[in-house]
């Protein structure tokens, strides 16, 4: 099962990096491509953390890279301790996404975000596939730990 986790992580990092390189080749700074009425492809360099917070922090790229590597190490340890497929999968999604963004920070000094979602006048900050993978990993773990496991424990009580 651990080999499957490595394959998932590798595929996530590769698809994330490939998507960033491809979109970067399509869009010049300041331009955008409308995909639908609520999604645009844009070029945003995020040197901070989520939503660009702490972008002006001195040595932020070094600090955020080190912090991401630390969190990734903790998640890898969590996979080692895990004992079910959903938990493996959730952690693998999160690790792959974190590594994808760390690669950006190390190579570019900032994370490349390009998906811009909005509904009417409500805009979500730009994000990338790595961010989506991380969120899907979190939702997978929340589902596993709070919905799936609670359902099983109730069934076992009956």
Steps between C-alpha positions, in 0.01 A plus 500: 500500500787737576626459140158611376532811720833582335346457154207727594735764642720488189197530268369798698834682489536431127146610408534811717834602351391417144182707539700797631751484216225463240283784629809719544581443131148611401463815709708815512503711815184708529307285252227246571313226317131457571417131537139553606284773645647425844857375434792687350862399453731774628863538606551565872831457683435439868805557719295470820276229635132450429340797325836681487514561876849589629630568148733772627658286771882519477639162386140384466579260214764328713276493809191372313706237314651373826160501670342310208779243507447454875124451452569258213725299731224483760252385233743233376532376858118499519485275193748267669268479803175476299320171449225558245472597133303823543754637746787401271325672211418820692856540627641420154290777344618749761867399469496518121340845508743627762799372302362660181488841669842453667649429157363838385643680801843344454512549123312830454505654850118508499205270432340525156120530530283512190139394568276795578148413614218752539123518522364839400688749721636239741859402419709222650877559505692328220617144567659205320464122472730442799259703713208294367680178584569622855136596552379167357740323738363691797140423396591132456640486854207691648263260325697197621542610859169673568244348267618156392641399840197639689268306270697181560507550878122550505452184296721306740295625797180358353 
